[in-house]
Amino acid sequence: MSLRAWWSRIRGTLRRDDALEREMHREMSFHLEMAAKRNVERGMTPDAAARAARLRFGSVEAAREDARDAQRARVLENISADVRFALRALRRAPSFAIATLLTMALGIGASTAIFSVVDSVMLRPLPIPQPADFTYVGWQWRPGDDIPALTTLQYEFVREHSRAFAAISAYNTDDAQLGTTDKATPVRGLSVNGDFFRTIGFTPQLGRAFDSTELAEGDAPVIILGDATWRARFAADRNIIGRHILLDGNPRTVVGVMPPTFRFPPSPESDGFLIPFGIQVDATDEGHNTQVIARVRHGITDAARDADLASLTQTFHATYPALASPKEAFKLYTHRDVYARDQQRTLLVLFGAVSLLLLIACANTATLLLVRASTRQREIAVRASIGAGPARIVQQLLTEGFVLALASAALGLALGMVAVRSFLAVAPSVLPDGMAPALDGRVVAFALAISVFTGLVFGLAAAIPSFRLRLQSGILSSARSTTGGGTRTRETLVFLETASAVVLLAGATLLTASFARLMHVDPGFDADSVTAVKLGRLPATQDTAGSVQLVDRLLERIRRVPGVEHAAVAPNVPLERGLNVVADTREHPELGVNIEMRSVSPDYFATLGLPLQGRDFGSGDVAGAQRVAIVNETFARRFWGHDSPIGRTIQIGHFKGRWMTRQKDLQVQTVVVGVSGDMHELGLGRAARPTVVVPRTQHPGNDTPVLLVRGNPSRVASALRNAVLTEESQLTPEIEPLSATVSRSVAAPRFRTLLIGTFALSALLLAAIGIYGVIAAVVQQRTREIGIRLSLGAPRASVAIGVVQRCFVSVAVGTVVGLAAFWVLRRSLTAMLYDTSTGDPRMLAIAVVVLAIVAMLAAWIPARRASLVDPVIALRLD
């Protein structure tokens, strides 16, 4: 058929031509009249002549349909009619429609919300030009033990010898005070080195990039502003180029402004400014603290890139044999590897859990449709008897399924939007920076795809029983027949629901037990009685000595606040990582280890409530005096076992027989003057690390110190803020009790437990509804049989048991299969559990018992209804 003919048919479908209908009526009436007239001329009576004419002509309506087919696209017309019929049918059955829509909207909404998170973290391309060519370069000591960073020597080596990279650069994130002499505000930016702009794929929209001299020197007083900073702080002044502004009190010349599309991958908040920094190559510094990014040459294959990386590793081994063992190698990382490594497994588990929930929702909806289809056998049989073929009936049932699915998708998207917002509100710190989920076109396409798939499933679930329908039995059998179609299919769906629910319940039970045990972990310090006063970055007008003096004055002022028992200065709060360095001893250099080092003031241990053997730091522990330190119990056990370490010496910064720093004043022996109790420095779920605490007077520490205050947090918080602002009005202190820090440290496991627990409860509810629906349908279909059995003297208890028996066989088999499936998948939960085995039989038994109780409750109502059937009324049913 030509395209023009198809277009004519489509137009005919979209508009009704009344003139054409009248013309067809007149023409067919004329043919019937002429045929009847000829029959009368042959001697027939008028009535017999008209009847013979109609029999010879055939169905008038069929002829009209054939004529309409010549003017219309019949498929479109049928679909339009089916959609209208489906809407009318759903309007006539509001309970069924509401139950189906809510069930599927729950599954689609939850799936869409989790997919939006998975898409943002794992699938969405980075917002940079040609993101496939962008990579991070790091170092691997052995499989599973690696870091996405290099030493300064390794960075320079890769820059000089790599042939696979078109550009390579190093960067650091930086917090600073930016503004003019009148006003400075905090802003986050980047310090960059090497060929940064070619690597990232952006160039300034105004001005220029850094030149090679500025990047080589590293301390050139120039700056490039981010677009948001330029607009918010300098009113988008296009004459900003060449002006001098202050960064941490130091003047810098603005040489460029980045475009609004510039987003550096680590964080959208790291693009406030760019400054150059130089890298001093130190072959003795084996600290992997240089973050390196690279741009792979366009067109190079993955095999060629990997071969170049392997060649780099071999050359590095040959050039510096003492700095790398044969197992060590350069390694490439994606952005997700660097910033979402811990989240990827969690998101995959969540996506698997929500997929099971969607499967249960589909099975539940299919069960509802099967029950409804069994009550529509007469309707389908009548339609078949007046000429509707199997294909036409199936098309209509499929259309109903798609209407339900699309309506569910619309409602599910609305629920998904709410779920995503709730997701961000409950767990804003669980996701990496710059990877916030959003309901964009990709997510909407996902929702539509699963809705189309489920629509097909719905339609087939209702259409399959119609294939088995026999016309005569469909018309003549009772609506309450003793047998019903689709029983085996419904039992299969109950099996799927049960198996999926068991997997979710087992996972949720283990996570809940793990989280409960994690919350009972003693952090090692008194979190309930200590308040942290985070000062933030100190004013740019203060030099190092002035900053130390300012913090000392703040400490003394806070100690005089009523209600304060103890106060101390620390580089950060407990459970937040400190300075990672190496250390060993002269007696046992082979036991050298990475340690946590914290630079604190006296009274630190009393403030946190940490037990201390030996002495605390005193007024004599100053610069130039003997270096002293207090080690924790884990450090002491590693080097001295059960012997006392007090009076022993350690070597901070010494590893593999040499000092890891060139600063002579740091290459000294440090005397241990005390041993403190262990505390969890890196989180409640991780064991205490070897820790060395040094006096702040000998190691000044960083420029963002924290004041720790012992006292009732609710009573002293306001006074602490006033004390800080009275001493220095430019500070913006953040005050919170350490109990909030502890709570925040378990945000990720709490969030995982809450989300999977919610999925499990939803699955349990849907499974209960499915079991109830199946047994209720069995009771409805077997009412006459039940009545006959009761009239013959069958005990009511045996009748109830007989009703639920086959369904509970499906539940039992589903439980066994669900446990087997969980046993296969259990390793995906291992990294998320604390002190809990994935094969703990007690936890798995709890999941099974909970499911069994819910299944029995779901079966009790319809089973009781079956046992109370009145035999007389049942036998009178048509």
N, C-alpha and C positions, 0 to 999 in steps of 0.2 A: 504494500500500500504506500502511496506517495506521501511525502511530508505534508503536502497541502491537504490531502484527504484526512490525515490524522488531526491536523489543526482544525479542520471543519468539524470533526467529531468532538474534539475537546470543547470548541465553542458551543456546540449543541448541547453538551453535557452541562456546561456552566450556566446556560440560560434556557428557560422553557419557552418553546415557540408554540403559542396557542393556535395560531393560524395553521401551522403544520398539523396539529392534532385534529382540527376541524376538517381539514382537507382529507386526512386519512379516514376519518369517520364517514364522510360523504362518499369517498371512493369505495370503501368496503361495503357500505350499505347499498350502493348502486350495483355492485357485483352480486350481492345476495338477492336483490330484487329481480335482476335479470335472470338469475338461475331459477328462482322460484317461478317466474313467469313462464320459462320454458317448460318446467315440470307441469304447470297447469295446462299448457297447450298439449302436453302428452296425455292428459286425462286424469291427473291427480287432483285431489281436493286441495284447496288453498293451504290448509294446515299441514297436510302431508307434503305438499310441494315445498313449503318453507322449511320443514324439518329436514327433508332430503337435501335441500340446498345448503343448509348449515352443516350437515354431516359431510357433504362432499367438500365444502370449503375448508373445514377444520376449525381449529380454535381461532376465534377473532382476535383475542388478546395476544396469542402467540404471533399472529400475523402483524399486529401492531408493534410488538417488541422487535420483530425482524425489521420492520420499516424504521423503527427508531434506531436500531443498530446501524443502519446506513447513515444516520445523521449524528450519532453520539458515540462517545468512548464508553462502552458498557462497563468496563472495569471500574472507571472512576465513579460512574453512577452507582454501581453496586457498593463501592466503598463508602460513598456518601450516605447511602441508605443504611448500610450496616452501622456506621457511626451513630446515626440518629437513633436506630433501633437499640444500640448498646446503651446510649444515654437514657432512653426511656426505660430499658430493663433495669438499669442501676437505680433509677429513680423509684421504680416499683419495689426494689429490695434495698432500702436504705441501711439496714443493719449490716447486710453483707458488704455493701459498698464501703461503709465507714470502716468496718473491720479490715477489709482488704487494703484500703488506702493507708490506714495507719500502720498496718504490719509492714507493707512494702516501703512506705515513706521512712520508717525507722531504719530498715536495712539500707536503703539507698542513701538516706541522709548521713548515717554513720560512715558508710563506705566513701561517700563523697568528701566528708570532712577529713578522714584519715588520708585519702588519696591526695587531697590538696597539700597536706603536710609532706607526704612522701614525694610529691612532685616538686615542691619548693626546695627540699633538701637533697634529693637524689636524682631527679630527672631534669629539672629546669636548667637550661644553659646559663652560664655566667653572663652578666650584663657587660661584656666586653667584646670588642671585635674579634672574630674568628676564635671563639672560646675553645674549640677542639685542639688548637695548637698551643694552648697555654698549659703550663705544668709547674710543679714545685720540684725542687731537687733536694734530696736528703741523703741520709746515711743509714746503712743497715749493718749491724754487727753479726746478726744471725737471723734466720727466718723467725718472724714474730717479735724480734727485738730491734726496733729501728726508731728513727726520729726524723721528722721532716725539716731538718736544718743541717748546716755544715759548720765546720770550723773556718776561720778566716783563711787558713792555708788551703783547705779543700775548695773554698769558693774561688780563690784566685787561680787554682789549678784548673778547675772546670772552665773558667773564663778563657784561659790561655790555650787549652788543648781540645775543647769540644768542637766537633764539626757538624753536629746535628742541630745546634742551637743557632738561630738567627740573632738572638739577643738574650742577655742574661743580666739579672740585677739582684741586689739585696735591698731589704727594707726593714724598718722598725716602726711600730706604732708609737706615738708620742702624745702626751698630754701637756699642754702649755697654756700660759696666759697671753692672750693676743689682744692688741688694741692700740690705742694711742697714749700719749702722756696723760690724757684726761681720764680715760677709762679702759680697763682691761678685763676681759671675760675669759673663762676657761673654754678651750676648744681642743678637739682631738685631731691629730694630723699624722703625717708620715715623714720619716727621714729616709731618703732614697739614695741609692748608689748605683753606679754602672749605667747600663743602657735602659733605664727604667721606662722611659716613654715609648720606646719601640717594643719593649716587652709587654707593657700593659695595653698598647694600641691606641692611646689617646695623646693628643697634643693640646697646648693651651689655646683657648679661643681668643684671648687677648695676650699681647706680649710674646714672650718666647719661653722655651724650655731652658733648663740649666745647660751650660756648655761644659765641655770636657774638663776645663781647668777648675771650674767650681765643684764639679763632682770629685775630681782627684784631690783637691785640697780638703774638702769635707767640712770646713768651717767657714766657708764664704758667707758673708752677711746678706744673703739674698733669700727670697721667699716667693712661692707661687700660691695664690689663694684658691680655695675651692669656690665653686659658683655660689653655693648657699651662704658661705661665709662672706663672700664679696657683696652679696645682695643684702644680707641681714645686718652686717656690721659697717658696711661702707656705702650703703644705699645704691649699689650697682653703678658706682662712679667710674666711668670709662677712662677718666684721667688718673686712675689709681696707679697706673704703670709709672715707675720711677719714684713714687712717694716712699717715705720712710715710716715704718710702723714699728711697734715694740713687740717682741716675742720673748716672754720671760724677762722683761726689762731690758733686753738687748736690742739695739736698732737693727732693722733689716730693710733692704730695698725690695719693693714689690717688682718682680720682673714678668709676671704672667698671671692669668686667671684661667682655671680649667673650665671646660664646657660643662653644661648642666647634666649631660649624659654620663659624665665620668663617675664611676662607682668602683672603688677598689675592692676586690672580692672579700678580704677579711671582715670588713664591716662597713656599712653605709655611713657610719659616723666617723670614719677615719679619713675623710676627704676634706677636712676643714682647711688644711694647708699642706704644702710640700716644702721641705728644706733638704739640702744636700748633706750627706755625711760621708766622711772618709773612713776607709777600713785599713787599719794597721795590721799587716800580716805578721803573726807571731807563731812560728813553728812549734814553740813549746806550749802554746795554749791549745789544749785538746777539747775545750768546751764547745759543744755544738750549739752555738748561740746566734749564728748568722742565718736568718731566714732568706731563702733564695728562690726566685722565680725565674722562669725562662720561657722563651717563645721558640718552639720547634720550627725548623725551616719548612716553609710551605711546600707540600708535595712529597716530602720525605715519608717513606713507609715506616710502619711501626717496627718492622724487622730491622731496617737500617738504623733507626733511632736506638733500638736496644743493642744492636751490635756496636754502635759508637759508645754507648754507656759502658758496655763490657770492656771495650778497649781502653776507656778512661780508667776503669778500675785496675786493669792489668798494669797500665803505665804508672799509676799512682803507687801500686805495690812495689814496682821495680825502683821507682825514684825515692820513695820513703818507706823502706821495709820495716823500720822500727815503729811506724805510726799506724800500721794496718795489718791485721792478721789475714791469712788467706781466705777466711770466711767473710770478711767485711767487704762491702761494696757500695757504690753509689746506687741510689734508688730514686725513681720518679713517683710523684704522688699527684693525684687529682685534688681539686679544691675540697671535694667531699672527704677524701682521705685525711686531709689536714684538719678541717674544721667541723667535720661531722662523723668522725670515726666512731665515737662512742654512741652516737645517736642512730647510726644506720641499722644496727642489729635490732635496737628497740623499735624502730619504725617498721622494719620488716615483720617483726612479731606482731605489732599492732595491726598492720595491714592483713596479716594472716588471720588474726582474731576477728577482725571486722568482716573479712571474706566469709568466715564460718557463720557469722551472724547473718550476713546476706543470704547464704545458702539456707539457713533455717527459716528466714523470712520467706524465701521463694517456696520452700517445701510447705510452709504453713499456708501460704496463699494458694498453692496448687491443691492442697487438701480442701480448702474452702471451695475452690472451683469444682473439684470432683464431687463434693457433697451437693453443690448446687446443680451440677450437670445431672446427677442421678434423679433430681426432682423435676428436671426439664425434659424427661424422655418423651412424655406425651407431646409436648410442644414440638420437639425435633421430629417425631414420627408424623405429626400432622403436616408439618412443612414438607417432609419427604413425600407424603401421600398426594400433595397437590402439585408436585413436579420439581421440587428442589433437589438437585443432585448432591451426592456426598461432597464434591468439591465446593459447591455453593454453601453448604452448611458449615463446612470446616472454615471457609473464608469468613463467614459471619462470626464464628466462635473465636477465630484468631483476632478479628477486629476488636471484639470485646476485650480480649486480653491486652491488646496494644492500647486501647483507651484507658484501661485500668493502670497499665504501666506508665504511660505518659502523665496521667494525673498524679500517680505516685511520685514520678520523677520531679514534677513541679513542686509538690509538697516536700519531697526529700531535699531538694535544693534549698528551700527556705529553712528547713531544719538544719541542713549542712552549714548555712551561713551563721545560724545561731551557735552551732556546735564549734565552728572555727573560732568565733569570738570568745566562747567559753574556754576553748583550748588555750588561746593566747592569755586569757585572764588567769587561768589556773596554773599554767606552766610557761610563763614568758622566758624563763632562764634555761629551759630545757633545750630549746632550739638554738642553733648557731646564729650569730649576728648576720643580718642580711639575708636570712632565709625564712622570712615570715610567710606563712601560707596565705593564699588569696583565692577567691572563687573567680578565676579568669576563664577564658575560652577553653583552655585545655581541660579544666575541671568540669565545666558544663558539658563538653564533649564526652568526657568519661561517664557522667551521669546519664546522658542520653544513650550511650552505648549499652550500659548495663540495663537501662530501662527497656531498650529494644530487645535485648536478649531475654530478659525476664518476661516481656510481653509475649515472645515466641513460646517460652516455657508455659506461661499461663494458658495461652490459646491451645497448645497441644494437650495440656492436662485436661482441658474440657472437651477437646475434640476426639481424643483417643477412644473414650467410651462410646461415642456416637458411631464409630466404625463397627462396633459389636452389636449395635442396635438392630433388632429385627422389627420390621415395620408392624407386623400383626401384633406381636407381644407388646410393642411400644404403645399401640393404640388401646389394646384391650386389657393389659395388665393393670393391676391396681397401683396407684401412686405409692401405696404402702406395701409393696410386694415383699415376699419373704426373702428374696435375694436382691442384691444390689450390685450394679456394675462398679468396677473400679476398686473393689475391696483390697485386692492384692497391691494395687498401685498405692492406695492410701497407707497400707502397712509398710510399704517400702519407704514412703515419705516419712513416716514416724521413725523408722530405723535411721534415716539420714539425719533427722532432727536430733535424735537421741545421741548418736555418735558425735555430732558436732558440738552439742551441748556438753558432753562429757569432756571433750578436749578443752573447751573454754573453762569449765568448772575446775578441772584439775590444775590448769595453769593459774587461775585466779586464786585457788586455795594455796598453792605453793607460794605465790607472790605475797599473799596476805600473811602467811606464816613467816616468810622471810622479813617482811617489813616490821612485823611485831617484834621479832628478835632484834632487828636493827635498832628499833626505838628503845630497847632495853640495854643497849651498849653504853657503858660508862665512858664518856669522852675523855676522862682523865682530869678534867678541871671542873670547877663549880660554875656551871653556866647560868644558874638561876639568880646568883647574887652579884654578877659582874656586868657592867655596862661598858660598851665600846664607844669611844668618841673618835670618829674618823675625821681628821682635820682636813683631808684633801691636800691639794698642792699648796704649799706655803707661798706667801706673797713673793712676787718676782723681785721686789726691792731688797729681799734678804739674801746675803751671801751665805756660804756654808756655815761660817762661824755664827752669823746672826740668826740663822735658822735654828741652830742648836740652842742658842741662848733663848730664843723665843719659846721653843718647846719646853725648856727648863722652867721658864717663868710660868707657862701655862700649867705645868705639872704642880708647881708649888701653890698656885692659886686654887687649883682643883682640890688639893689635899686639905685646904682650909674650908671647903664647902661642908656645911653641916650634914651629917649622915654618911660621909665618905670615910671608910675604914682604912683602905689602902688604895694607892694609885701608882701606876707605872707606865713607862713608854715602851712600845713594841713596834716593829716594822709593819706588822699586820695582825689580824685577829687569828685565834686558833681556828683550825680547819681550813685555813687559806694558806696556800703554799708559800713557803719562805724562800730564802736564797739557797739554790741548789749548788753545792760545791763538793769537793772531794777531800778526804782526810785519811791519814793512817798514823802509825806510831813507829818509832825507831825499833821497838822490839818485834813488831809484827807488820812490816811493810807489805807483806803478801796479802794482808787482810784489808787493804785499802778499799774504801767504799764511798759511794755518793751519800752525802748527808744533807739534812736540813739545818741551816744556820740562821739563828735569830739574834739580832743585836738589841739588847733591852737595858732598861735602867734597873737600879736596885729596887727591891720590893716586888719584882715581877712574879715570883713564885708564890708569895703570900697573897698577892692580889688574885691570882687564879686558883688558889687553894691547892697548889701542887706540893706534895711532900718533898722535902729537901734534906739530904744528908750532907754534912760538911757546912760550908759557910756561903752566905750570899755575897754579892758584889758589894764593895765598900768604897769609901772616899779615896782610898789609896790606889784603886784600879784605874789609873789614868794613862793617857798617852805617854810613852816613854818608860813606863814601869813594866815589870814582868807581865807578859801576856797571860791572862787567865781565862778559864772557861768552865762552864758547868755542863756535864753531859747527861743524857737520859739513861735509863736502865738498859734499853736496847743496845745503845752504843757501848756501855760498859760490859755487857755480857759478850758482845762480839769480840772485844779485844782482850778482856781480862777474866772472862768466865765469872766465877763467884768471888774472885779477889776484889779488894777495894781499889778503885781507880784513883782515889784522892791522893794527890802528890805526884801522880804519873804525868808524863808529857805526851801530847799529841801534836801532829803536824797538819794544820789546816791548809789545804791547797797543795799538798804533796801527794803524788800518785805515780806508780810505776817507776820509783827510784829517782824522781826529779820533781822540782817545784813547778807548778803549772802557772806561775806568774813571774814576771821579771822584776816586780817591785821588791827591792831588797828589804824594805822595812816590814814586809809581810812574810819573808822567809825566816820565820823564827819558831822556836819551840813554845808551845802553849801548855801551861800547867793546869791540871784539873783540880779545882778547889771544891767541887761539890757534885752530887749525883741527884737528879730530880726524878720524880715519877714519870712514867710514860703518859703521853696523851696522843690522840689521833690527829696528827697534823694535816692529813690529806683527805679526811672523811671518816665517818663512823664505820663504814664498811671496809676500811683498809687498815692493816696492822700498823702499829707505831713504827716510824722509821728511825734509824740512828740520827740523833739530833744533838747539836752543839749550840749552847747559848753563850754569847760573849757579852761583855759590858759595852754599853753604848759609848762610853767615854773613850774606849780604845778602838771601837769600830762604829763610826757615826751613823752608818746605815743609810737609808734612803731619805728622800725629801717629802714623803707622804706618810708621816708616822701616825700611829694610833695610840690614844690614851686609854688604858684599861683601868676602870674604877670599880672598887668593891664597895657595895652598899645596896640598899633597896632600890632597884632600877626605877620603879614607879615614883619614888619620892625624890630622887636626886636628878632626874633627867632635865627638868626645867632649869634647875640651879646650875647644872653643868653647862648648858648652852649659854646662860647669862655670863658665866665665868669666862668662857672662851671669848665671847664677843666683847666683853669688857676689856680683855687684854689685847685683842687684835680684831678690829671690826671688819677687816677685809676677808676673814675666814668665813666659810660656809660649813659649819660642823654638821656631820650626820651622826645622830645618836640613836643607838639601839641596844637592847640587852643581848648578851651572848646567847640566850635561849633562842632568839630569832635567827642567829647565825647557825645554830645547831639545826633548827627547823629547815632553814634554807639548804643546808647540806644534804638533807634527805628528800629534797623536792623531786628529784628524778625518780627514785624508787616509789615515793608516795604517789606521784602522778601515774606511773605505770600500773601500780596496784589499783588505783581508783578507776583508770580507764578500762583495763581488762576486767576488773570486777564488775563494772557497769555493763560491759559486753556480756559477761557470763550471766548476770542477773536477767538481762534482756533475753538472752538465749534460753534461760530456764523458763521465763514467762512464756515465750513463744512456743517452746516445746510443750509446756503444760496446755496451752491453748490448742495445739495440734492434737495432743492425745485426747483432750476433751472433745474436740470436733469429730475425731474419728469414731470414738465410742458412742457419741451422741448420734452420729449418722447410722451406726450399726443398730442402735436401739430403734431409731425411726424406721429403718428398712425391715427390721425383723419383728415389728410389733405383733403381726398376726402369728408368726411362729412362736413368739414368747407366750402369746395368749393361749395357743393350742397346748404348749408344754405345761403351762400352769393349770389349764383345765383338765389335763390328764394326770395331775397330781405331782408335778415336779416341784421340789422345794425351791422357794424363792432365792435362797442363798446360792444354790447351784445354778439358777438362771443368771444371776448377777455375775458369778464367776465365769460362766460360759460366754457372756457378752465381752468381758475384758480379757479373756484368756489369750486370744490370738494377738491382740494389740500388745499385751505385755510380753509375749514372745519376741515381738519386734523391738520392744524397749530393752529386753535382756540382751538380745544379739547386738543391738546398737551400742549398749554399754560396753560389751566386750570389745567390739571393734573400735570404739572410741578410746578405750584404754590402750589398745594396741597402737593406734595412731599417735596417741600422746607419747607413748614410749619411743616411737620413732623420732618424733619431733622435739623431745624433751631437751636435747642439747642446746637448742636455741635459747633456752631460758637459763642455762647454767651461769652465764656471766651476769645475770640480773639478780641472782639469789645470794643472800648472805646467810651462811651457816645453815643452809637447808639443802637437802639432797633432792634432786628431781625424781628419784625413785623411792622417796619416803612412802612406805605403804600406808601409814596413818593418814597422810594428807590425801592420798588417792582414795582411801576408804571413805573419808569425809565427803569427797565429791560424789562418790557413788551413792552414799546414803542420802545426801541432800536431793539428788536427782530422783531416787526411789520414793522419797517422801512426797515430793512434788507430783510425781507421776500418779501415786496412789490418791492424792487429794484431787488431781484433775479427773481421775477415773471414777471417783466415788459418787459424784452427783448423777451422771448418766446411768451408772450401774444401779444406783438406788432407784432411779426412775424406772428402770427395767423391771426391778423386783417388785414394784408397786403397781404394775400394769393390771387393770381389771380384765380378766379373760372374756367376760361377756361383751364389754365395749370393744376389745380388740378384735373379736370374731365378727362384729358387726361392721368393722371398717371396710370400706370399698378399696 
